[in-house]
Amino acid sequence: MSYSHGARYLAIGASALLATALTAACSSSGSGSGSSSKPLLIGTSLSLTGDFSADGQAYDRGYKLWASDVNAHGGILGRKVQLVILNDNSSPTQVDTNYTDLITVKHVDLVFGPFSSLLTAPAAEVAHRYGFAFVEGAGGSPLVFSEKLPNVFDVSLPVANELDPFANWIDSLPASQRPTTAAYPMANDPFATPQVQRVEGIMHTAGIRTVYSRIFPEEEPDYLPNADIVAGDKPQAVVLGSTDVPTVASFIHGFQQQHYNPKVFVAAAGPDQGQAFLSAVGGAAVANGMMVPDAWYPGYTNATSEAMVKEYVAKYGGAASDVNADVAEAYSVGEVTAEAVKATGSTSGSKLIAYLHGDHTFTSVQGPVKFNSLGENVKAIAFIFQWQNGKFVQVLPKGATGSVPILYPKTNW
């Protein structure tokens, strides 16, 4: 759910590789709903307005880019894909209505997930009620999997594991270099809270004393009082369970006012929003050393990912570094669904659910996808990024392709 910088040059010939992959994924031996000139209707509900509109619109572009690529290579099972997209205005109530309408009124053949775990959970219930496989990319929190619905499949990294590379790096530091105290302010959100609480457990076990741990309302109008309390405790590490840029900016400004500088500062979301983040916090010098997790970025060295980025820029403009990770999540939903439909030769919900639960590893622009019994992707890749001298760079996992040394301790404000 992010805009990421630091993209590497796109691989020569990647578009050709993507074309080959798409052709393989979408070809059909024909059966059941296969040979037909009737469009293959795929329905989804997206937050085109409301609180999640920036992410919902990115998902809209990702789904449409995937559909365009698929149709350029013959469609799926010999049928051209036609997306049916309804606006849920970021409302859980409306998302329920929308999926019911897509299935019972518009009679779609398949459904794709919406944006946000808050909307994915009720949407998955509707899909389950009508026997539809539900492949999604933005519902990785425990909220979605707590019902243990057999039809839910998340192609992205489970939310709780987003910060694992960071926690493992802290744990690996020699005791003399490891932070001794830490603070864990968290928004009350199914994306932010689980990953920060997991880090707190790991760091506590490593002997790092918790001086502050609080969940505050996501819509809290003023974060400065929380920032002031944290600054007063002067922890050496801050792990912020943020959901957006304004939250992170408020904490940074509060820390600046208190002349407080942690040795390390990582936020669940916000620092990955490129220029929007830099502008909100006061420039690259202020952002220097800030860290953030993500499961994909435009410079990811995957041939189909590089081709998708190139196609996105050609279609929507901007630079490669402006491509939101939401786009890759949405595109991956299409890839995995197409592969399962091709393998089963059917759009039947029961057949797709059985196949997706099988011992199969799928390919996507985000990397490998393999589902456990809950529908979580156990092959997902986790990265940590950091702002360093005006550049957004990959720093973890250590030793991974593309990772550079971490700036630690971070520079003062």
C-alpha positions as CSV (number, residue, x, y, z in Angstrom):
1,M,0.0,0.0,0.0
2,S,2.8,2.4,-0.8
3,Y,4.6,4.6,-3.2
4,S,8.2,3.4,-3.2
5,H,11.4,5.1,-4.5
6,G,14.8,3.6,-5.4
7,A,13.7,1.6,-8.4
8,R,16.4,0.0,-10.5
9,Y,16.6,0.1,-14.3
10,L,14.0,-2.2,-15.9
11,A,15.3,-5.4,-17.4
12,I,15.6,-5.5,-21.2
13,G,13.1,-7.8,-22.8
14,A,11.0,-8.0,-19.6
15,S,7.8,-7.1,-21.5
16,A,8.4,-10.1,-23.7
17,L,8.7,-12.3,-20.7
18,L,5.5,-11.0,-19.3
19,A,3.7,-11.7,-22.5
20,T,4.9,-15.2,-22.4
21,A,3.8,-15.7,-18.8
22,L,0.4,-14.2,-19.5
23,T,-0.1,-16.4,-22.6
24,A,0.7,-19.5,-20.5
25,A,-1.6,-18.4,-17.6
26,C,-4.5,-17.6,-19.8
27,S,-4.5,-20.3,-22.5
28,S,-7.1,-23.0,-22.2
29,S,-7.7,-26.5,-23.2
30,G,-11.4,-25.6,-22.9
31,S,-14.0,-27.1,-20.7
32,G,-17.2,-26.2,-18.9
33,S,-17.3,-22.4,-19.1
34,G,-14.3,-22.4,-21.5
35,S,-15.0,-21.9,-25.2
36,S,-17.4,-18.9,-25.5
37,S,-17.5,-15.4,-27.0
38,K,-19.3,-14.3,-23.9
39,P,-17.2,-12.0,-21.7
40,L,-15.8,-13.4,-18.4
41,L,-17.2,-11.1,-15.8
42,I,-15.0,-10.4,-12.8
43,G,-16.6,-8.3,-10.1
44,T,-14.9,-6.2,-7.3
45,S,-15.8,-3.5,-4.9
46,L,-13.2,-0.7,-4.5
47,S,-12.8,2.4,-2.4
48,L,-12.8,5.0,-5.2
49,T,-14.0,7.6,-2.6
50,G,-13.7,7.9,1.2
51,D,-10.9,7.2,3.6
52,F,-9.2,4.5,1.5
53,S,-9.7,6.2,-1.9
54,A,-5.9,6.6,-2.7
55,D,-5.4,2.9,-2.2
56,G,-8.7,2.0,-3.9
57,Q,-7.8,4.0,-7.0
58,A,-4.4,2.3,-7.1
59,Y,-6.1,-1.1,-7.0
60,D,-8.5,0.0,-9.7
61,R,-5.5,0.8,-12.0
62,G,-3.8,-2.5,-11.0
63,Y,-6.8,-4.6,-11.9
64,K,-7.4,-2.7,-15.1
65,L,-3.8,-3.1,-16.1
66,W,-3.9,-6.8,-15.5
67,A,-7.2,-7.2,-17.5
68,S,-5.7,-5.2,-20.4
69,D,-2.7,-7.5,-20.5
70,V,-4.8,-10.6,-20.2
71,N,-7.1,-9.5,-23.0
72,A,-4.2,-8.6,-25.2
73,H,-3.2,-12.3,-25.1
74,G,-6.6,-14.0,-25.7
75,G,-8.4,-13.6,-22.4
76,I,-9.1,-16.5,-20.0
77,L,-10.5,-19.8,-21.2
78,G,-11.0,-18.1,-24.6
79,R,-13.1,-15.3,-23.1
80,K,-12.2,-11.7,-22.8
81,V,-12.2,-10.3,-19.3
82,Q,-14.7,-7.6,-18.4
83,L,-14.3,-6.0,-15.0
84,V,-17.4,-4.9,-13.1
85,I,-16.2,-2.4,-10.5
86,L,-18.5,-0.8,-7.8
87,N,-17.5,2.0,-5.4
88,D,-17.9,1.1,-1.7
89,N,-16.9,4.6,-0.5
90,S,-14.6,2.9,2.0
91,S,-17.7,1.5,3.9
92,P,-17.9,-2.0,5.3
93,T,-21.7,-1.9,5.0
94,Q,-21.5,-0.8,1.3
95,V,-18.9,-3.4,0.5
96,D,-21.4,-6.1,1.7
97,T,-24.1,-4.7,-0.5
98,N,-21.8,-4.4,-3.5
99,Y,-20.6,-8.0,-3.4
100,T,-24.2,-9.2,-3.0
101,D,-25.2,-7.2,-6.0
102,L,-22.2,-8.4,-8.1
103,I,-23.1,-12.0,-7.5
104,T,-26.9,-12.0,-7.4
105,V,-27.8,-9.2,-9.8
106,K,-24.9,-8.7,-12.1
107,H,-24.1,-12.5,-12.1
108,V,-20.3,-12.2,-12.3
109,D,-18.3,-15.3,-12.9
110,L,-15.5,-14.5,-10.4
111,V,-14.8,-11.9,-7.7
112,F,-11.6,-10.1,-6.7
113,G,-11.1,-8.6,-3.2
114,P,-11.4,-5.0,-2.2
115,F,-8.8,-2.8,-0.4
116,S,-8.3,-3.0,3.4
117,S,-8.8,-5.8,5.9
118,L,-11.7,-3.9,7.3
119,L,-13.6,-4.3,4.0
120,T,-12.1,-7.7,3.0
121,A,-13.6,-9.5,6.1
122,P,-17.2,-8.7,5.3
123,A,-16.7,-9.1,1.5
124,A,-15.2,-12.6,2.1
125,E,-18.3,-13.6,4.1
126,V,-20.6,-12.7,1.2
127,A,-18.4,-14.6,-1.3
128,H,-18.4,-17.6,1.0
129,R,-22.2,-17.5,1.3
130,Y,-22.5,-17.9,-2.5
131,G,-19.7,-20.4,-2.9
132,F,-17.2,-18.1,-4.6
133,A,-13.4,-18.4,-4.4
134,F,-12.2,-15.1,-2.9
135,V,-8.6,-14.1,-4.0
136,E,-7.5,-10.8,-2.5
137,G,-4.4,-8.8,-1.9
138,A,-5.1,-6.3,0.8
139,G,-6.7,-8.4,3.6
140,G,-3.7,-9.9,5.4
141,S,-4.7,-9.1,9.0
142,P,-5.9,-11.7,11.6
143,L,-9.3,-10.0,11.3
144,V,-9.8,-11.6,7.9
145,F,-8.6,-15.1,8.8
146,S,-10.2,-15.3,12.2
147,E,-13.4,-16.9,10.7
148,K,-11.3,-19.5,9.0
149,L,-13.3,-19.3,5.8
150,P,-12.2,-21.9,3.3
151,N,-12.6,-19.5,0.3
152,V,-10.2,-16.7,1.3
153,F,-6.8,-16.5,-0.4
154,D,-4.5,-13.5,0.2
155,V,-1.7,-13.2,-2.4
156,S,0.3,-10.7,-0.2
157,L,2.5,-10.9,2.8
158,P,0.5,-11.5,6.1
159,V,0.2,-8.3,8.0
160,A,1.6,-9.7,11.2
161,N,4.9,-10.5,9.5
162,E,5.5,-7.1,7.8
163,L,8.1,-6.0,10.4
164,D,9.8,-9.4,10.9
165,P,13.0,-8.5,9.1
166,F,13.3,-5.4,11.3
167,A,12.7,-7.3,14.6
168,N,15.1,-10.1,13.5
169,W,17.8,-7.5,12.7
170,I,17.4,-5.8,16.1
171,D,17.6,-9.2,17.8
172,S,20.8,-10.0,15.8
173,L,22.6,-6.9,17.0
174,P,25.4,-7.4,19.6
175,A,24.1,-6.4,23.1
176,S,26.3,-3.4,23.1
177,Q,24.7,-2.0,19.9
178,R,21.1,-3.1,20.6
179,P,18.6,-0.5,21.8
180,T,17.9,-0.9,25.5
181,T,14.4,0.7,25.6
182,A,11.5,0.9,23.1
183,A,8.1,2.6,22.6
184,Y,5.2,1.1,20.7
185,P,2.5,3.7,19.9
186,M,-0.2,2.0,17.6
187,A,-3.3,3.1,15.8
188,N,-6.3,0.9,16.5
189,D,-6.2,-0.7,13.0
190,P,-6.1,-4.3,11.8
191,F,-3.1,-3.5,9.6
192,A,-1.0,-1.5,12.1
193,T,-1.6,-3.2,15.4
194,P,-0.7,-6.9,14.8
195,Q,2.7,-6.2,13.3
196,V,3.8,-3.8,16.0
197,Q,2.6,-6.1,18.8
198,R,4.6,-9.0,17.2
199,V,7.7,-6.8,17.1
200,E,7.2,-5.8,20.8
201,G,7.1,-9.5,21.7
202,I,10.3,-10.2,19.9
203,M,12.2,-7.2,21.2
204,H,11.0,-7.9,24.8
205,T,12.4,-11.4,24.5
206,A,15.7,-9.9,23.3
207,G,15.9,-7.9,26.5
208,I,14.7,-4.5,25.2
209,R,12.6,-2.8,27.9
210,T,9.2,-1.5,26.9
211,V,8.6,2.1,28.2
212,Y,5.4,2.8,26.3
213,S,2.8,0.6,24.6
214,R,-0.6,2.1,23.7
215,I,-3.3,1.6,21.1
216,F,-4.9,4.9,20.2
217,P,-8.0,5.5,18.1
218,E,-7.2,5.5,14.4
219,E,-9.2,8.7,13.9
220,E,-7.6,10.5,16.8
221,P,-7.6,14.2,15.8
222,D,-4.3,15.1,17.5
223,Y,-1.4,12.7,17.8
224,L,1.0,15.3,19.4
225,P,0.0,14.4,23.0
226,N,1.0,10.7,22.3
227,A,4.2,11.9,20.7
228,D,5.0,14.1,23.7
229,I,4.6,11.2,26.1
230,V,6.9,9.0,24.0
231,A,9.5,11.8,23.8
232,G,9.3,12.2,27.5
233,D,10.2,8.6,28.1
234,K,13.2,8.9,25.7
235,P,13.2,5.3,24.3
236,Q,16.1,4.4,22.1
237,A,13.7,2.7,19.6
238,V,10.3,3.7,18.3
239,V,8.0,1.3,16.4
240,L,5.0,3.3,15.3
241,G,1.8,1.5,14.2
242,S,0.8,4.1,11.7
243,T,-1.7,3.8,8.8
244,D,-0.9,7.0,6.9
245,V,1.5,9.9,6.4
246,P,-0.2,12.4,8.8
247,T,0.3,10.1,11.7
248,V,4.0,9.7,11.1
249,A,4.4,13.4,10.4
250,S,2.7,14.3,13.7
251,F,5.0,12.1,15.7
252,I,8.1,13.4,13.9
253,H,7.0,17.0,14.6
254,G,6.3,16.2,18.2
255,F,9.7,14.6,18.6
256,Q,11.4,17.6,17.0
257,Q,9.6,20.0,19.4
258,Q,10.8,18.0,22.3
259,H,14.4,17.7,20.9
260,Y,14.1,14.0,21.1
261,N,16.0,11.7,18.7
262,P,15.6,7.9,18.9
263,K,18.4,5.7,17.6
264,V,16.0,3.9,15.3
265,F,12.5,4.8,14.2
266,V,10.3,2.5,12.0
267,A,6.7,3.1,11.0
268,A,4.2,0.6,9.7
269,A,3.1,2.9,6.9
270,G,3.7,6.5,5.8
271,P,7.5,6.8,5.0
272,D,6.8,4.7,1.8
273,Q,4.6,7.4,0.3
274,G,7.5,9.1,-1.6
275,Q,7.2,12.8,-2.1
276,A,4.0,13.1,-0.1
277,F,5.9,11.9,2.9
278,L,8.9,14.1,2.4
279,S,6.7,17.2,2.0
280,A,4.7,16.4,5.1
281,V,7.7,15.9,7.4
282,G,9.8,18.8,6.1
283,G,12.1,17.4,3.5
284,A,14.8,14.7,3.0
285,A,16.9,15.8,6.0
286,V,14.1,15.2,8.4
287,A,13.2,11.8,6.8
288,N,16.8,10.6,6.9
289,G,17.0,7.3,8.7
290,M,13.2,6.6,8.8
291,M,12.3,3.0,8.1
292,V,9.2,1.2,6.8
293,P,8.2,-2.3,5.8
294,D,6.7,-3.3,2.4
295,A,6.3,-6.5,0.4
296,W,7.0,-5.0,-3.0
297,Y,8.6,-2.0,-4.6
298,P,9.2,-0.9,-8.2
299,G,12.8,-2.0,-8.2
300,Y,12.0,-5.5,-7.3
301,T,14.2,-7.8,-9.5
302,N,11.4,-9.9,-11.0
303,A,11.1,-9.9,-14.8
304,T,7.3,-9.8,-14.8
305,S,7.3,-7.1,-12.1
306,E,9.7,-4.9,-14.1
307,A,7.5,-5.4,-17.2
308,M,4.4,-4.4,-15.3
309,V,6.1,-1.3,-13.9
310,K,7.1,-0.3,-17.4
311,E,3.6,-0.8,-18.8
312,Y,2.1,1.1,-15.9
313,V,4.3,4.1,-16.6
314,A,3.5,4.0,-20.3
315,K,-0.3,3.8,-19.5
316,Y,-0.6,6.2,-16.5
317,G,2.5,8.4,-16.7
318,G,4.9,9.4,-14.0
319,A,8.1,7.5,-13.1
320,A,8.7,3.9,-12.1
321,S,9.3,5.1,-8.5
322,D,5.7,6.4,-8.4
323,V,4.1,3.0,-8.8
324,N,2.1,2.1,-5.7
325,A,2.6,-1.3,-4.1
326,D,-1.2,-1.6,-4.2
327,V,-0.9,-1.9,-8.0
328,A,1.3,-4.9,-7.6
329,E,-1.1,-6.5,-5.1
330,A,-4.1,-6.1,-7.4
331,Y,-2.1,-7.3,-10.4
332,S,-1.1,-10.4,-8.4
333,V,-4.7,-11.2,-7.6
334,G,-5.4,-11.4,-11.3
335,E,-2.3,-13.5,-12.0
336,V,-3.1,-16.1,-9.3
337,T,-6.8,-16.3,-10.2
338,A,-6.0,-16.7,-13.9
339,E,-3.5,-19.5,-13.2
340,A,-6.1,-21.4,-11.1
341,V,-8.8,-21.0,-13.7
342,K,-6.5,-22.2,-16.4
343,A,-5.4,-25.2,-14.4
344,T,-9.0,-26.3,-13.5
345,G,-10.5,-25.2,-16.9
346,S,-13.4,-23.8,-14.9
347,T,-14.7,-20.8,-13.0
348,S,-16.5,-23.0,-10.5
349,G,-16.0,-21.8,-7.0
350,S,-15.6,-25.3,-5.5
351,K,-13.1,-26.3,-8.1
352,L,-11.0,-23.2,-7.7
353,I,-11.1,-23.4,-3.9
354,A,-9.9,-26.9,-3.9
355,Y,-7.1,-26.1,-6.4
356,L,-5.9,-23.0,-4.5
357,H,-5.7,-25.1,-1.3
358,G,-3.6,-27.7,-3.2
359,D,0.1,-28.0,-3.0
360,H,0.8,-25.4,-5.7
361,T,3.2,-22.5,-5.9
362,F,1.9,-19.6,-8.1
363,T,3.9,-16.9,-9.7
364,S,3.1,-13.2,-9.4
365,V,4.7,-9.8,-9.8
366,Q,5.2,-9.8,-6.0
367,G,7.0,-13.1,-6.0
368,P,6.0,-16.7,-5.2
369,V,2.6,-17.4,-3.7
370,K,1.6,-20.6,-1.8
371,F,-1.4,-20.8,0.5
372,N,-1.6,-22.5,3.9
373,S,-4.8,-23.9,5.2
374,L,-6.0,-20.4,6.2
375,G,-5.3,-18.9,2.8
376,E,-2.2,-17.0,3.9
377,N,0.7,-16.7,1.5
378,V,3.6,-18.6,3.2
379,K,6.0,-17.8,0.4
380,A,5.6,-14.0,0.6
381,I,8.7,-11.8,0.7
382,A,9.2,-9.1,3.4
383,F,11.4,-6.1,2.9
384,I,12.4,-3.1,5.0
385,F,13.2,0.3,3.4
386,Q,14.9,3.4,4.8
387,W,15.3,7.0,3.7
388,Q,19.0,7.7,3.2
389,N,20.2,11.1,2.0
390,G,17.0,11.7,0.0
391,K,16.8,8.2,-1.5
392,F,14.4,5.4,-0.5
393,V,16.5,2.3,-0.4
394,Q,16.1,-1.4,0.6
395,V,18.0,-2.3,3.7
396,L,16.6,-5.6,4.9
397,P,16.8,-8.6,4.8
398,K,20.6,-8.2,5.2
399,G,22.4,-9.8,2.3
400,A,19.4,-9.9,0.1
401,T,19.7,-8.7,-3.5
402,G,19.4,-4.9,-3.5
403,S,19.9,-4.4,0.3
404,V,22.3,-1.7,1.3
405,P,23.8,-1.1,4.8
406,I,21.4,0.4,7.4
407,L,21.9,3.9,8.6
408,Y,22.1,3.2,12.4
409,P,21.8,5.1,14.6
410,K,19.6,7.4,12.5
411,T,20.7,11.0,12.2
412,N,19.3,13.7,14.5
413,W,16.4,15.9,13.3
